[in-house]
Amino acid sequence: MFSGKIQLKVNASLAVIAASAAALAVLAGCSSNKAPSTQDDGVFTYLLDRKTTWAEEKIDTMPPLPQASNLVDFNVSQNTPLSFSVDKTTLTVGQDGVIRYVVVVTSPAGARNVNYEGIRCDTYEWRRYASINDDQNGWDQGSAFEFKRIENGELNAYQAALYQDYFCASKLPVGNAKQIVNNMEYKRTQRSINLR
């Protein structure tokens, strides 16, 4: 009777020892002294970890200069005396994910700043392609610059307002150009859409 119980205890102890030895062998097999590899290990490389090669679409032609009848106003801040609008006929959503538009910033005295710009939803960046020339009759591409981070909290940070209110959600354009323009015309911001 006692020998049967002792034998069961011995067998159980041997099973625990064997399981522990197997676990140690597995762990030993997982460790490696090799340097980290840049090789794609297939199954173990997560899709989101892979670097994508993004290329911006080539801009061959500049849009027409804005007409007052095509301007859609949008709000940036209650504290700025400037008014902001986008020429709805110039707004496009490119295959590269960049939303391009002509923006008009007008001072209370009537002075206008007109730029052709693009916003990249996936990186929270914007760039300028051109500004209106000194004669106000054509584009000056000498004022262009590459993508840079959108600034938040500035009094006249209209790119942040466009990005957050009308252009982008979850790092993607909210829709095609027609949908974006429609939202702007009816003042349907992303905040108001998400509250429904």
Phi, psi and omega per residue, in radians:
M1 nan -0.880 3.127
F2 -1.187 -0.635 -3.104
S3 -1.148 -0.559 3.094
G4 -1.169 -0.737 3.127
K5 -1.188 -0.697 3.123
I6 -1.114 -0.740 3.136
Q7 -1.079 -0.706 3.118
L8 -1.113 -0.714 3.123
K9 -1.133 -0.723 3.121
V10 -1.106 -0.789 3.134
N11 -1.078 -0.726 3.131
A12 -1.132 -0.721 3.128
S13 -1.127 -0.739 3.114
L14 -1.110 -0.637 3.131
A15 -1.145 -0.712 3.120
V16 -1.143 -0.737 3.138
I17 -1.112 -0.747 -3.130
A18 -1.132 -0.723 3.134
A19 -1.140 -0.698 3.118
S20 -1.124 -0.737 3.129
A21 -1.108 -0.709 3.129
A22 -1.135 -0.718 3.135
A23 -1.123 -0.720 3.109
L24 -1.117 -0.680 3.130
A25 -1.120 -0.718 3.116
V26 -1.117 -0.797 -3.139
L27 -1.115 -0.686 3.118
A28 -1.108 -0.641 3.131
G29 -1.211 -0.460 -3.127
C30 -1.369 -0.483 -3.125
S31 -1.336 2.632 -3.100
S32 -2.620 2.518 3.088
N33 -1.650 0.012 -3.120
K34 -1.223 2.609 3.063
A35 -1.225 2.723 3.106
P36 -0.990 2.502 -3.087
S37 -1.865 2.563 3.047
T38 -1.679 0.074 -3.130
Q39 -1.217 2.442 3.093
D40 -1.295 2.013 -3.120
D41 -1.580 0.370 3.015
G42 1.137 -1.809 -3.040
V43 -1.029 -0.570 -3.032
F44 -1.547 -0.002 3.063
T45 -1.668 2.034 -3.107
Y46 -1.286 2.526 -3.107
L47 -0.994 -0.736 -3.104
L48 -1.249 -0.342 3.131
D49 -1.427 -0.270 -3.112
R50 -1.297 2.434 3.102
K51 -1.387 2.235 3.091
T52 -1.711 2.594 3.094
T53 -1.732 1.922 -3.113
W54 -1.724 2.374 3.070
A55 -2.271 2.309 3.129
E56 -1.348 2.484 3.066
E57 -1.115 2.531 3.110
K58 -1.332 2.339 3.104
I59 -1.711 1.847 -3.091
D60 -1.504 -0.636 -3.091
T61 -2.288 2.610 3.081
M62 -1.480 2.601 3.100
P63 -1.228 2.889 3.053
P64 -1.173 2.724 3.070
L65 -1.137 2.588 -3.040
P66 -1.187 2.535 3.020
Q67 -1.890 2.496 -3.086
A68 -0.988 -0.595 -3.094
S69 -1.239 -0.277 -3.117
N70 -1.738 0.002 -3.048
L71 -1.459 2.342 3.082
V72 -2.029 2.062 -3.120
D73 -1.295 2.617 3.010
F74 -2.509 2.684 -3.078
N75 -1.574 2.403 3.081
V76 -1.979 -0.895 -3.118
S77 -2.756 2.533 3.074
Q78 -1.268 -0.255 -3.035
N79 -1.654 -0.084 -3.125
T80 -1.725 2.438 3.089
P81 -1.411 -0.170 -3.101
L82 -1.375 2.674 3.013
S83 -1.987 2.608 -3.014
F84 -2.240 2.435 3.083
S85 -2.636 2.759 3.099
V86 -2.073 2.426 3.039
D87 -1.366 1.917 -3.028
K88 -1.117 -0.422 -3.126
T89 -1.334 -0.264 -3.113
T90 -1.727 -0.185 -3.069
L91 -1.256 2.195 3.120
T92 -2.376 2.681 3.008
V93 -2.031 1.923 -3.061
G94 -1.360 2.836 3.045
Q95 -1.093 -0.376 3.119
D96 -1.477 0.039 3.119
G97 1.473 0.087 -3.138
V98 -1.598 2.285 3.067
I99 -1.670 2.053 -3.104
R100 -1.891 2.556 -3.023
Y101 -2.854 2.802 2.963
V102 -1.816 2.215 3.140
V103 -1.949 2.475 3.105
V104 -2.128 2.123 3.099
V105 -1.944 2.132 -3.038
T106 -2.082 2.318 3.105
S107 -1.482 2.871 3.099
P108 -1.024 -0.475 3.137
A109 -1.431 -0.128 3.107
G110 1.753 -0.028 3.088
A111 -1.198 2.431 -3.075
R112 -2.095 2.454 2.969
N113 -1.980 2.164 -3.087
V114 -2.188 2.173 -3.132
N115 -2.301 2.587 2.955
Y116 -1.798 2.084 -2.976
E117 -2.334 3.009 3.044
G118 -2.473 2.537 3.085
I119 -2.115 2.296 3.105
R120 -1.782 1.950 -3.056
C121 -1.171 -0.647 -3.024
D122 -1.255 -0.353 -3.089
T123 -2.100 -0.003 -3.108
Y124 0.984 0.892 -3.123
E125 -2.266 2.808 3.057
W126 -2.440 2.801 3.055
R127 -2.550 2.812 3.075
R128 -1.909 2.346 3.071
Y129 -1.691 -0.590 -3.115
A130 -2.938 2.808 3.012
S131 -2.198 2.788 3.107
I132 -1.168 2.505 -3.096
N133 -1.328 3.020 -3.075
D134 -1.087 -0.516 3.135
D135 -1.449 -0.071 3.135
Q136 1.067 0.526 -3.108
N137 -2.251 0.187 3.138
G138 -3.006 3.124 -3.106
W139 -1.684 2.489 3.032
D140 -1.952 1.833 -3.112
Q141 -1.432 -0.056 3.083
G142 -1.198 -0.278 3.138
S143 -1.583 0.050 -3.084
A144 -1.203 2.642 2.979
F145 -2.612 2.841 -3.079
E146 -1.320 3.044 -3.118
F147 -1.043 2.422 3.034
K148 -2.502 2.849 -3.068
R149 -1.078 2.412 3.047
I150 -1.273 2.318 3.129
E151 -1.532 2.376 3.092
N152 -1.766 2.734 2.955
G153 1.333 -0.052 3.100
E154 -1.347 2.636 -3.105
L155 -0.983 -0.657 -3.089
N156 -2.019 0.601 -3.099
A157 -1.379 1.213 -3.057
Y158 -1.244 -0.457 3.087
Q159 -1.117 -0.683 3.098
A160 -1.122 -0.704 3.122
A161 -1.123 -0.776 3.121
L162 -1.099 -0.805 -3.136
Y163 -1.010 -0.928 -2.997
Q164 -1.345 -0.637 -3.037
D165 -1.551 -0.632 -2.970
Y166 -2.258 -0.542 -2.946
F167 -1.603 -0.789 -2.890
C168 -2.231 2.607 3.004
A169 -2.626 2.329 -3.122
S170 0.936 0.705 3.085
K171 1.137 0.354 3.111
L172 -2.295 2.669 3.004
P173 -1.030 2.472 -3.077
V174 -1.258 -0.252 3.138
G175 3.022 -2.854 3.100
N176 -1.445 3.097 -3.069
A177 -1.042 -0.714 -3.111
K178 -1.094 -0.744 3.131
Q179 -1.134 -0.726 -3.133
I180 -1.129 -0.816 3.120
V181 -1.058 -0.745 3.127
N182 -1.040 -0.785 3.101
N183 -1.068 -0.710 -3.135
M184 -1.167 -0.737 -3.123
E185 -1.110 -0.622 -3.121
Y186 -1.725 0.190 3.096
K187 0.967 0.632 3.083
R188 -1.567 1.612 3.115
T189 -1.356 2.853 3.106
Q190 -1.071 -0.599 3.118
R191 -1.101 -0.792 -3.121
S192 -1.242 -0.565 3.095
I193 -1.187 -0.701 -3.110
N194 -1.261 -0.339 3.129
L195 -1.387 -0.228 -3.117
R196 -1.258 nan nan
